[in-house]
Structure formats: structure tokens, C-alpha cells
């Protein structure tokens, strides 16, 4: 992290209004690092617990932060709110489960013909 790197004070709000991960972060911190810290600090007594960092989405100013981008690239700067803390929202959304398909069903779909002779 660079010496002249700006710092941003952040806290993260989860679904029930609880704040976690309050701290000062460098603007070169990536969203992946933030998610890893949140996963480690996630309260275990909650009904919704992410299993991995891929289950979490960070939202700031109504926009989902892109995976792997830094705070600076996401245009989150400490100067936006002097002496203030920026609150981001954390949404837990596990990836959709893949349906198990039967190979016979796939073959039947492929063999269907929709031709009509008039």
C-alpha cells in the first residue's frame, strides 16, 4: 500500500441492521479483501450466514461494487464525508443451485420435432 494512499472509514450493515467490520481502510483495498474480513467477522448467531465471499454483495449509494475493484476505482473516497463514516450494505445471496437433469430427458428434448405437413 502506497504511503500517500487515502484512508476511508467504513462500516458494513447487514440485513437486520447490525453493523460489522467498522474500521479505516486504504483506498487501494479491494472488494475481495473487504468481503474476506466481513466473512471472518460475521456474527454466527444470525439466521443468514454467508458460506463464502461469493455469497456476498457490497452496495454503496445504490450500486453493487464490482468484484476485485479497489475502493478508489469504485469512487469511494474519505473526502466525500469529512469526519464521517461511510456505511455500505451487505447482501447475502448464495449462487443459484444447479438443477440435476437426467440425461434421458435431455435426449428426449433433442429428438422432438416441431415440423408440420400441410
MODELLER restraints for C-alpha pairs under 7 A, 6 or more apart:
rsr = mdl.restraints
at = mdl.atoms
rsr.add(forms.Gaussian(group=physical.xy_distance, feature=features.Distance(at['CA:1:A'], at['CA:28:A']), mean=6.84, stdev=0.5))
rsr.add(forms.Gaussian(group=physical.xy_distance, feature=features.Distance(at['CA:5:A'], at['CA:26:A']), mean=6.27, stdev=0.5))
rsr.add(forms.Gaussian(group=physical.xy_distance, feature=features.Distance(at['CA:5:A'], at['CA:27:A']), mean=6.44, stdev=0.5))
rsr.add(forms.Gaussian(group=physical.xy_distance, feature=features.Distance(at['CA:6:A'], at['CA:26:A']), mean=5.85, stdev=0.5))
rsr.add(forms.Gaussian(group=physical.xy_distance, feature=features.Distance(at['CA:6:A'], at['CA:27:A']), mean=5.55, stdev=0.5))
rsr.add(forms.Gaussian(group=physical.xy_distance, feature=features.Distance(at['CA:7:A'], at['CA:24:A']), mean=6.28, stdev=0.5))
rsr.add(forms.Gaussian(group=physical.xy_distance, feature=features.Distance(at['CA:7:A'], at['CA:25:A']), mean=5.44, stdev=0.5))
rsr.add(forms.Gaussian(group=physical.xy_distance, feature=features.Distance(at['CA:7:A'], at['CA:26:A']), mean=4.45, stdev=0.5))
rsr.add(forms.Gaussian(group=physical.xy_distance, feature=features.Distance(at['CA:7:A'], at['CA:27:A']), mean=5.70, stdev=0.5))
rsr.add(forms.Gaussian(group=physical.xy_distance, feature=features.Distance(at['CA:7:A'], at['CA:78:A']), mean=6.12, stdev=0.5))
rsr.add(forms.Gaussian(group=physical.xy_distance, feature=features.Distance(at['CA:8:A'], at['CA:24:A']), mean=5.49, stdev=0.5))
rsr.add(forms.Gaussian(group=physical.xy_distance, feature=features.Distance(at['CA:8:A'], at['CA:25:A']), mean=5.24, stdev=0.5))
rsr.add(forms.Gaussian(group=physical.xy_distance, feature=features.Distance(at['CA:8:A'], at['CA:26:A']), mean=6.19, stdev=0.5))
rsr.add(forms.Gaussian(group=physical.xy_distance, feature=features.Distance(at['CA:8:A'], at['CA:27:A']), mean=6.46, stdev=0.5))
rsr.add(forms.Gaussian(group=physical.xy_distance, feature=features.Distance(at['CA:8:A'], at['CA:77:A']), mean=6.17, stdev=0.5))
rsr.add(forms.Gaussian(group=physical.xy_distance, feature=features.Distance(at['CA:8:A'], at['CA:78:A']), mean=4.39, stdev=0.5))
rsr.add(forms.Gaussian(group=physical.xy_distance, feature=features.Distance(at['CA:9:A'], at['CA:23:A']), mean=5.67, stdev=0.5))
rsr.add(forms.Gaussian(group=physical.xy_distance, feature=features.Distance(at['CA:9:A'], at['CA:24:A']), mean=4.23, stdev=0.5))
rsr.add(forms.Gaussian(group=physical.xy_distance, feature=features.Distance(at['CA:9:A'], at['CA:25:A']), mean=6.17, stdev=0.5))
rsr.add(forms.Gaussian(group=physical.xy_distance, feature=features.Distance(at['CA:9:A'], at['CA:78:A']), mean=6.78, stdev=0.5))
rsr.add(forms.Gaussian(group=physical.xy_distance, feature=features.Distance(at['CA:9:A'], at['CA:85:A']), mean=5.17, stdev=0.5))
rsr.add(forms.Gaussian(group=physical.xy_distance, feature=features.Distance(at['CA:9:A'], at['CA:86:A']), mean=6.24, stdev=0.5))
rsr.add(forms.Gaussian(group=physical.xy_distance, feature=features.Distance(at['CA:10:A'], at['CA:22:A']), mean=5.68, stdev=0.5))
rsr.add(forms.Gaussian(group=physical.xy_distance, feature=features.Distance(at['CA:10:A'], at['CA:23:A']), mean=5.69, stdev=0.5))
rsr.add(forms.Gaussian(group=physical.xy_distance, feature=features.Distance(at['CA:10:A'], at['CA:24:A']), mean=6.20, stdev=0.5))
rsr.add(forms.Gaussian(group=physical.xy_distance, feature=features.Distance(at['CA:10:A'], at['CA:85:A']), mean=5.49, stdev=0.5))
rsr.add(forms.Gaussian(group=physical.xy_distance, feature=features.Distance(at['CA:10:A'], at['CA:86:A']), mean=4.83, stdev=0.5))
rsr.add(forms.Gaussian(group=physical.xy_distance, feature=features.Distance(at['CA:10:A'], at['CA:87:A']), mean=5.86, stdev=0.5))
rsr.add(forms.Gaussian(group=physical.xy_distance, feature=features.Distance(at['CA:11:A'], at['CA:19:A']), mean=6.34, stdev=0.5))
rsr.add(forms.Gaussian(group=physical.xy_distance, feature=features.Distance(at['CA:11:A'], at['CA:20:A']), mean=6.15, stdev=0.5))
rsr.add(forms.Gaussian(group=physical.xy_distance, feature=features.Distance(at['CA:11:A'], at['CA:21:A']), mean=5.56, stdev=0.5))
rsr.add(forms.Gaussian(group=physical.xy_distance, feature=features.Distance(at['CA:11:A'], at['CA:22:A']), mean=4.15, stdev=0.5))
rsr.add(forms.Gaussian(group=physical.xy_distance, feature=features.Distance(at['CA:11:A'], at['CA:23:A']), mean=6.58, stdev=0.5))
rsr.add(forms.Gaussian(group=physical.xy_distance, feature=features.Distance(at['CA:11:A'], at['CA:85:A']), mean=6.93, stdev=0.5))
rsr.add(forms.Gaussian(group=physical.xy_distance, feature=features.Distance(at['CA:11:A'], at['CA:86:A']), mean=6.36, stdev=0.5))
rsr.add(forms.Gaussian(group=physical.xy_distance, feature=features.Distance(at['CA:11:A'], at['CA:87:A']), mean=5.01, stdev=0.5))
rsr.add(forms.Gaussian(group=physical.xy_distance, feature=features.Distance(at['CA:11:A'], at['CA:88:A']), mean=6.34, stdev=0.5))
rsr.add(forms.Gaussian(group=physical.xy_distance, feature=features.Distance(at['CA:12:A'], at['CA:19:A']), mean=5.37, stdev=0.5))
rsr.add(forms.Gaussian(group=physical.xy_distance, feature=features.Distance(at['CA:12:A'], at['CA:20:A']), mean=5.29, stdev=0.5))
rsr.add(forms.Gaussian(group=physical.xy_distance, feature=features.Distance(at['CA:12:A'], at['CA:21:A']), mean=5.93, stdev=0.5))
rsr.add(forms.Gaussian(group=physical.xy_distance, feature=features.Distance(at['CA:12:A'], at['CA:22:A']), mean=6.77, stdev=0.5))
rsr.add(forms.Gaussian(group=physical.xy_distance, feature=features.Distance(at['CA:12:A'], at['CA:87:A']), mean=5.62, stdev=0.5))
rsr.add(forms.Gaussian(group=physical.xy_distance, feature=features.Distance(at['CA:12:A'], at['CA:88:A']), mean=4.83, stdev=0.5))
rsr.add(forms.Gaussian(group=physical.xy_distance, feature=features.Distance(at['CA:12:A'], at['CA:89:A']), mean=5.54, stdev=0.5))
rsr.add(forms.Gaussian(group=physical.xy_distance, feature=features.Distance(at['CA:12:A'], at['CA:90:A']), mean=6.41, stdev=0.5))
rsr.add(forms.Gaussian(group=physical.xy_distance, feature=features.Distance(at['CA:13:A'], at['CA:19:A']), mean=4.44, stdev=0.5))
rsr.add(forms.Gaussian(group=physical.xy_distance, feature=features.Distance(at['CA:13:A'], at['CA:20:A']), mean=6.40, stdev=0.5))
rsr.add(forms.Gaussian(group=physical.xy_distance, feature=features.Distance(at['CA:13:A'], at['CA:87:A']), mean=6.81, stdev=0.5))
rsr.add(forms.Gaussian(group=physical.xy_distance, feature=features.Distance(at['CA:13:A'], at['CA:88:A']), mean=6.15, stdev=0.5))
rsr.add(forms.Gaussian(group=physical.xy_distance, feature=features.Distance(at['CA:13:A'], at['CA:89:A']), mean=4.80, stdev=0.5))
rsr.add(forms.Gaussian(group=physical.xy_distance, feature=features.Distance(at['CA:13:A'], at['CA:90:A']), mean=5.98, stdev=0.5))
rsr.add(forms.Gaussian(group=physical.xy_distance, feature=features.Distance(at['CA:14:A'], at['CA:89:A']), mean=6.06, stdev=0.5))
rsr.add(forms.Gaussian(group=physical.xy_distance, feature=features.Distance(at['CA:14:A'], at['CA:90:A']), mean=5.13, stdev=0.5))
rsr.add(forms.Gaussian(group=physical.xy_distance, feature=features.Distance(at['CA:14:A'], at['CA:91:A']), mean=6.74, stdev=0.5))
rsr.add(forms.Gaussian(group=physical.xy_distance, feature=features.Distance(at['CA:15:A'], at['CA:91:A']), mean=6.84, stdev=0.5))
rsr.add(forms.Gaussian(group=physical.xy_distance, feature=features.Distance(at['CA:21:A'], at['CA:38:A']), mean=5.96, stdev=0.5))
rsr.add(forms.Gaussian(group=physical.xy_distance, feature=features.Distance(at['CA:21:A'], at['CA:41:A']), mean=6.80, stdev=0.5))
rsr.add(forms.Gaussian(group=physical.xy_distance, feature=features.Distance(at['CA:27:A'], at['CA:70:A']), mean=6.56, stdev=0.5))
rsr.add(forms.Gaussian(group=physical.xy_distance, feature=features.Distance(at['CA:27:A'], at['CA:71:A']), mean=4.89, stdev=0.5))
rsr.add(forms.Gaussian(group=physical.xy_distance, feature=features.Distance(at['CA:27:A'], at['CA:72:A']), mean=5.06, stdev=0.5))
rsr.add(forms.Gaussian(group=physical.xy_distance, feature=features.Distance(at['CA:28:A'], at['CA:70:A']), mean=5.23, stdev=0.5))
rsr.add(forms.Gaussian(group=physical.xy_distance, feature=features.Distance(at['CA:28:A'], at['CA:71:A']), mean=6.08, stdev=0.5))
rsr.add(forms.Gaussian(group=physical.xy_distance, feature=features.Distance(at['CA:28:A'], at['CA:72:A']), mean=6.30, stdev=0.5))
rsr.add(forms.Gaussian(group=physical.xy_distance, feature=features.Distance(at['CA:29:A'], at['CA:70:A']), mean=5.23, stdev=0.5))
rsr.add(forms.Gaussian(group=physical.xy_distance, feature=features.Distance(at['CA:29:A'], at['CA:71:A']), mean=5.98, stdev=0.5))
rsr.add(forms.Gaussian(group=physical.xy_distance, feature=features.Distance(at['CA:30:A'], at['CA:68:A']), mean=5.61, stdev=0.5))
rsr.add(forms.Gaussian(group=physical.xy_distance, feature=features.Distance(at['CA:30:A'], at['CA:69:A']), mean=5.28, stdev=0.5))
rsr.add(forms.Gaussian(group=physical.xy_distance, feature=features.Distance(at['CA:30:A'], at['CA:70:A']), mean=3.99, stdev=0.5))
rsr.add(forms.Gaussian(group=physical.xy_distance, feature=features.Distance(at['CA:30:A'], at['CA:71:A']), mean=6.21, stdev=0.5))
rsr.add(forms.Gaussian(group=physical.xy_distance, feature=features.Distance(at['CA:31:A'], at['CA:67:A']), mean=6.03, stdev=0.5))
rsr.add(forms.Gaussian(group=physical.xy_distance, feature=features.Distance(at['CA:31:A'], at['CA:68:A']), mean=5.55, stdev=0.5))
rsr.add(forms.Gaussian(group=physical.xy_distance, feature=features.Distance(at['CA:31:A'], at['CA:69:A']), mean=5.93, stdev=0.5))
rsr.add(forms.Gaussian(group=physical.xy_distance, feature=features.Distance(at['CA:31:A'], at['CA:70:A']), mean=6.15, stdev=0.5))
rsr.add(forms.Gaussian(group=physical.xy_distance, feature=features.Distance(at['CA:32:A'], at['CA:67:A']), mean=6.48, stdev=0.5))
rsr.add(forms.Gaussian(group=physical.xy_distance, feature=features.Distance(at['CA:32:A'], at['CA:68:A']), mean=5.59, stdev=0.5))
rsr.add(forms.Gaussian(group=physical.xy_distance, feature=features.Distance(at['CA:35:A'], at['CA:53:A']), mean=5.56, stdev=0.5))
rsr.add(forms.Gaussian(group=physical.xy_distance, feature=features.Distance(at['CA:36:A'], at['CA:53:A']), mean=6.15, stdev=0.5))
rsr.add(forms.Gaussian(group=physical.xy_distance, feature=features.Distance(at['CA:39:A'], at['CA:53:A']), mean=6.67, stdev=0.5))
rsr.add(forms.Gaussian(group=physical.xy_distance, feature=features.Distance(at['CA:50:A'], at['CA:56:A']), mean=6.78, stdev=0.5))
rsr.add(forms.Gaussian(group=physical.xy_distance, feature=features.Distance(at['CA:50:A'], at['CA:92:A']), mean=6.10, stdev=0.5))
rsr.add(forms.Gaussian(group=physical.xy_distance, feature=features.Distance(at['CA:55:A'], at['CA:92:A']), mean=5.50, stdev=0.5))
rsr.add(forms.Gaussian(group=physical.xy_distance, feature=features.Distance(at['CA:55:A'], at['CA:93:A']), mean=5.10, stdev=0.5))
rsr.add(forms.Gaussian(group=physical.xy_distance, feature=features.Distance(at['CA:55:A'], at['CA:94:A']), mean=4.47, stdev=0.5))
rsr.add(forms.Gaussian(group=physical.xy_distance, feature=features.Distance(at['CA:55:A'], at['CA:95:A']), mean=6.51, stdev=0.5))
rsr.add(forms.Gaussian(group=physical.xy_distance, feature=features.Distance(at['CA:56:A'], at['CA:90:A']), mean=6.52, stdev=0.5))
rsr.add(forms.Gaussian(group=physical.xy_distance, feature=features.Distance(at['CA:56:A'], at['CA:91:A']), mean=5.64, stdev=0.5))
rsr.add(forms.Gaussian(group=physical.xy_distance, feature=features.Distance(at['CA:56:A'], at['CA:92:A']), mean=4.65, stdev=0.5))
rsr.add(forms.Gaussian(group=physical.xy_distance, feature=features.Distance(at['CA:56:A'], at['CA:93:A']), mean=6.09, stdev=0.5))
rsr.add(forms.Gaussian(group=physical.xy_distance, feature=features.Distance(at['CA:57:A'], at['CA:64:A']), mean=6.54, stdev=0.5))
rsr.add(forms.Gaussian(group=physical.xy_distance, feature=features.Distance(at['CA:57:A'], at['CA:90:A']), mean=5.71, stdev=0.5))
rsr.add(forms.Gaussian(group=physical.xy_distance, feature=features.Distance(at['CA:57:A'], at['CA:91:A']), mean=5.15, stdev=0.5))
rsr.add(forms.Gaussian(group=physical.xy_distance, feature=features.Distance(at['CA:57:A'], at['CA:92:A']), mean=6.49, stdev=0.5))
rsr.add(forms.Gaussian(group=physical.xy_distance, feature=features.Distance(at['CA:58:A'], at['CA:64:A']), mean=5.69, stdev=0.5))
rsr.add(forms.Gaussian(group=physical.xy_distance, feature=features.Distance(at['CA:58:A'], at['CA:65:A']), mean=5.63, stdev=0.5))
rsr.add(forms.Gaussian(group=physical.xy_distance, feature=features.Distance(at['CA:58:A'], at['CA:88:A']), mean=6.60, stdev=0.5))
rsr.add(forms.Gaussian(group=physical.xy_distance, feature=features.Distance(at['CA:58:A'], at['CA:89:A']), mean=5.85, stdev=0.5))
rsr.add(forms.Gaussian(group=physical.xy_distance, feature=features.Distance(at['CA:58:A'], at['CA:90:A']), mean=4.89, stdev=0.5))
rsr.add(forms.Gaussian(group=physical.xy_distance, feature=features.Distance(at['CA:58:A'], at['CA:91:A']), mean=6.60, stdev=0.5))
rsr.add(forms.Gaussian(group=physical.xy_distance, feature=features.Distance(at['CA:59:A'], at['CA:65:A']), mean=5.95, stdev=0.5))
rsr.add(forms.Gaussian(group=physical.xy_distance, feature=features.Distance(at['CA:59:A'], at['CA:88:A']), mean=5.63, stdev=0.5))
rsr.add(forms.Gaussian(group=physical.xy_distance, feature=features.Distance(at['CA:59:A'], at['CA:89:A']), mean=5.06, stdev=0.5))
rsr.add(forms.Gaussian(group=physical.xy_distance, feature=features.Distance(at['CA:59:A'], at['CA:90:A']), mean=6.34, stdev=0.5))
rsr.add(forms.Gaussian(group=physical.xy_distance, feature=features.Distance(at['CA:60:A'], at['CA:88:A']), mean=5.10, stdev=0.5))
rsr.add(forms.Gaussian(group=physical.xy_distance, feature=features.Distance(at['CA:60:A'], at['CA:89:A']), mean=6.67, stdev=0.5))
rsr.add(forms.Gaussian(group=physical.xy_distance, feature=features.Distance(at['CA:65:A'], at['CA:74:A']), mean=6.64, stdev=0.5))
